[in-house]
Amino acid sequence: MSELIVNTISGLSDLSVGNTTVNTAITSTGITQNGDNISPVQSFRNKIINGNFDFWQRGTTGTSGYVADRWFNNVVGSTAAISRQSFTLGQTDVPNEPSYFHRVVVTSVAGASNYGILTQPIESVRTFAGQTATLSFWAKADASKNIVVEFVQSFGTGGSPSSTVDAIGVTTCALTTSWQKFTITANIPSISGKTLGTNNNDYLASSFWFDAGSDFNARINSLGQQSGTFDIAQVQLEAGSVATPFEMRPLGTELALCQRYYQGNKSDNTTGDYGNSIFRGQSSSTGNFYYWMPFSTIMRAIPTMNIGSPTYSNAGSAVFFNATRHGAEIYISVSLAGGYAVIPWRASAEL
């Protein structure tokens, strides 16, 4: 019978089977045996959520705000048309066979304070504070155009937080009409001596600037104002000065990460960005009907609850209240036995 012996010290192990010894090392980028890489480690090294643009719970088109999960379109003065675009099956321009990419069509409107930005606020300003971090992504445009990448440290709101620190790692990227991979390494400032807000909504943001009025010239390398179509795919932000291959997390895991900030699903063309038939309740008698509705994932903070356009029968006045990070209670007034309500809803705990 072979004897199995495993000794692990500081990430190294000697695996003995019979008279054979295999030296195994576990590193931040994978597992090696006798110097050969044998498998990747899903280490959550990518701090960007939905960097592969797989999830669009609110819908696949929009003009501002959150459209693709966790990606905020900040547009002032100028206008934007955001949409989910599909990669051709089997394409080889962008690796890992992604399904979708993010497109924003910017129509620039002249104005010193106008701009168009795509940004993701990453929970906690502690993220990479005082460290080197590397952002990698794929991008193209409808013509040769520049965009600018910037990082921002926000110390949140409430109380007396420190002022926002912007213009971190500002880098101009020259896009063409073909997909290119861009890699940007930045030194994220220390937060020593800073003060956090009391609302638990501080963050590190990674931003793509497409259009910027003259008020922002000093901040973002005088990008200037421009109209155009800008496509972004496979965004990754990780520690260190080297861009590793894009981390493909399981889809169920990635969805749960998105749902920490937003829950609700556009499932037809009549309910906007609210869910359709997400909640359905029926009462056996008249009176007030209460129901505790748990969330799919514990949310980042107590969410803001909104109701779409409910469908009632012998009932009405649906209201959410007593929301927690775990769920919310819903109240419905029932006028006759058998009354019911179909209630589209959404819950947001975005930063």
Long-range contacts (C-beta under 8 A, 24 or more apart in sequence): 29-244, 40-245, 42-247, 42-249, 42-250, 43-247, 44-247, 44-249, 45-238, 45-239, 45-244, 45-247, 46-236, 46-237, 46-238, 46-246, 46-247, 46-249, 47-122, 47-127, 47-128, 47-204, 47-237, 47-238, 48-120, 48-122, 48-206, 48-235, 48-236, 48-237, 49-120, 49-122, 49-254, 49-257, 49-258, 49-261, 50-254, 50-257, 50-258, 51-137, 51-234, 51-235, 51-236, 51-246, 52-96, 52-98, 52-99, 52-100, 52-233, 52-234, 52-246, 52-248, 52-254, 53-84, 53-98, 53-100, 53-101, 53-102, 53-232, 53-233, 54-99, 54-100, 54-251, 54-254, 55-254, 55-255, 55-258, 56-84, 56-100, 57-258, 57-259, 57-262, 57-263, 57-264, 57-265, 57-266, 57-273, 58-262, 58-264, 58-266, 58-273, 58-346, 59-266, 59-272, 59-273, 60-84, 60-266, 66-262, 66-350, 68-102, 69-258, 69-261, 69-262, 70-120, 70-258, 70-261, 71-102, 71-118, 71-119, 71-120, 72-118, 72-119, 72-120, 72-121, 72-350, 73-104, 73-116, 73-117, 73-118, 74-115, 74-116, 74-117, 74-118, 74-119, 75-115, 75-116, 75-117, 76-113, 76-114, 76-115, 77-109, 77-111, 77-113, 77-114, 77-115, 77-213, 78-106, 78-107, 78-108, 78-109, 78-111, 78-114, 78-115, 78-116, 78-211, 78-225, 79-106, 79-107, 79-109, 80-104, 80-105, 80-106, 80-107, 80-116, 81-105, 81-107, 85-231, 87-233, 93-178, 93-179, 94-138, 94-179, 94-233, 94-234, 95-234, 95-245, 95-246, 96-234, 96-245, 96-246, 96-248, 98-233, 98-234, 101-138, 101-231, 101-232, 101-233, 102-231, 102-232, 102-233, 103-229, 103-230, 103-231, 103-232, 104-210, 104-229, 104-230, 105-228, 105-229, 105-230, 106-210, 106-211, 106-226, 106-227, 106-228, 106-229, 106-230, 107-227, 108-211, 108-225, 108-226, 108-227, 110-213, 110-225, 111-213, 112-213, 112-214, 112-215, 113-213, 113-215, 114-211, 114-212, 114-213, 114-225, 115-209, 115-211, 115-212, 115-213, 115-216, 116-209, 116-210, 116-211, 116-212, 117-207, 117-208, 117-209, 117-210, 118-207, 118-208, 118-210, 118-232, 119-152, 119-205, 119-206, 119-207, 119-208, 120-205, 120-206, 120-207, 120-235, 121-154, 121-203, 121-204, 121-205, 121-350, 121-351, 122-203, 122-204, 122-205, 122-206, 122-237, 123-203, 123-300, 123-351, 124-202, 124-203, 124-204, 125-153, 125-154, 125-155, 125-156, 125-191, 125-194, 125-196, 125-202, 125-203, 125-204, 126-191, 127-188, 127-203, 127-204, 128-188, 128-204, 128-237, 128-239, 129-153, 129-188, 129-189, 129-190, 129-191, 129-204, 130-188, 130-189, 130-190, 130-191, 130-192, 131-187, 131-188, 131-239, 132-185, 132-186, 132-187, 132-188, 132-239, 132-240, 132-241, 133-185, 133-186, 133-188, 133-237, 133-238, 133-239, 133-240, 134-183, 134-184, 134-185, 134-186, 134-237, 134-238, 134-239, 134-240, 134-241, 134-242, 134-243, 135-169, 135-183, 135-184, 135-185, 135-186, 135-206, 135-235, 135-236, 135-237, 136-181, 136-182, 136-183, 136-184, 136-234, 136-235, 136-236, 136-243, 136-246, 137-181, 137-182, 137-232, 137-233, 137-234, 137-235, 137-236, 138-179, 138-180, 138-181, 138-182, 138-232, 138-233, 138-234, 139-173, 139-175, 139-179, 139-180, 139-182, 139-230, 139-231, 139-232, 139-233, 140-175, 140-176, 140-177, 140-178, 140-179, 140-180, 140-231, 141-175, 141-176, 141-177, 141-228, 141-229, 141-230, 141-231, 142-177, 142-228, 142-229, 143-177, 143-228, 144-174, 144-175, 144-176, 144-177, 145-175, 145-226, 145-228, 145-230, 146-172, 146-173, 146-174, 146-175, 146-223, 147-172, 147-173, 147-175, 147-208, 147-209, 147-210, 147-223, 147-230, 148-172, 148-173, 148-208, 148-209, 148-212, 148-220, 148-221, 148-223, 149-173, 149-182, 149-184, 149-206, 149-207, 149-208, 149-209, 150-207, 150-209, 150-219, 150-220, 151-186, 151-188, 151-204, 151-205, 151-206, 151-207, 152-204, 152-205, 152-207, 153-188, 153-189, 153-191, 153-204, 153-205, 154-202, 154-203, 154-204, 154-205, 155-191, 155-194, 155-195, 155-196, 155-197, 155-202, 156-196, 156-197, 156-198, 156-199, 156-200, 156-201, 156-202, 156-203, 157-197, 157-199, 157-201, 158-197, 158-198, 158-199, 158-201, 159-195, 159-197, 159-198, 159-199, 160-195, 161-195, 161-196, 161-197, 161-198, 161-202, 162-194, 162-195, 162-196, 165-189, 166-219, 167-219, 167-220, 170-219, 170-220, 170-221, 172-221, 172-223, 175-230, 179-231, 179-233, 183-243, 185-241, 200-301, 201-301, 201-351, 203-351, 206-235, 206-237, 208-232, 256-296, 256-297, 259-295, 259-296, 259-297, 259-299, 260-297, 260-298, 260-299, 260-300, 260-349, 261-299, 261-300, 261-348, 261-349, 261-350, 261-351, 262-346, 262-347, 262-348, 262-349, 262-350, 263-295, 263-296, 263-297, 263-299, 263-303, 263-346, 263-347, 264-344, 264-345, 264-346, 264-347, 264-348, 270-309, 271-308, 271-309, 271-344, 272-308, 272-344, 273-346, 274-306, 274-307, 274-308, 274-309, 274-344, 274-345, 274-346, 275-308, 275-344, 275-345, 275-346, 276-344, 277-342, 277-344, 278-343, 278-344, 278-345, 279-330, 279-341, 279-342, 279-343, 279-345, 280-340, 280-341, 280-342, 280-343, 281-330, 281-332, 281-340, 281-341, 281-343, 282-338, 282-339, 282-340, 283-315, 283-332, 283-334, 283-337, 283-338, 283-339, 283-340, 284-337, 284-338, 285-334, 285-337, 286-334, 286-335, 286-336, 286-337, 286-339, 287-334, 288-331, 288-332, 288-333, 288-334, 289-315, 289-331, 289-332, 289-333, 289-334, 289-339, 290-329, 290-330, 290-331, 290-332, 291-329, 291-330, 291-332, 292-327, 292-328, 292-329, 293-327, 293-328, 293-329, 293-330, 294-326, 294-327, 295-325, 295-326, 295-327, 295-328, 295-347, 298-325, 298-326, 299-325, 299-326, 299-347, 299-349, 300-325, 300-349, 300-350, 300-351, 301-325, 301-349, 302-349, 303-328, 303-347, 303-348, 303-349, 304-347, 304-348, 304-349, 305-345, 305-346, 305-347, 306-345, 306-346, 306-347, 306-348, 307-343, 307-344, 307-345, 308-343, 308-344, 308-345, 308-346, 309-344, 310-341, 310-342, 310-343, 310-344, 311-341, 311-342, 312-339, 312-340, 312-341, 313-338, 313-339, 313-340, 313-341, 314-338, 314-339, 314-340, 315-339, 315-340, 315-341, 316-341, 318-343, 320-345, 323-347, 325-349
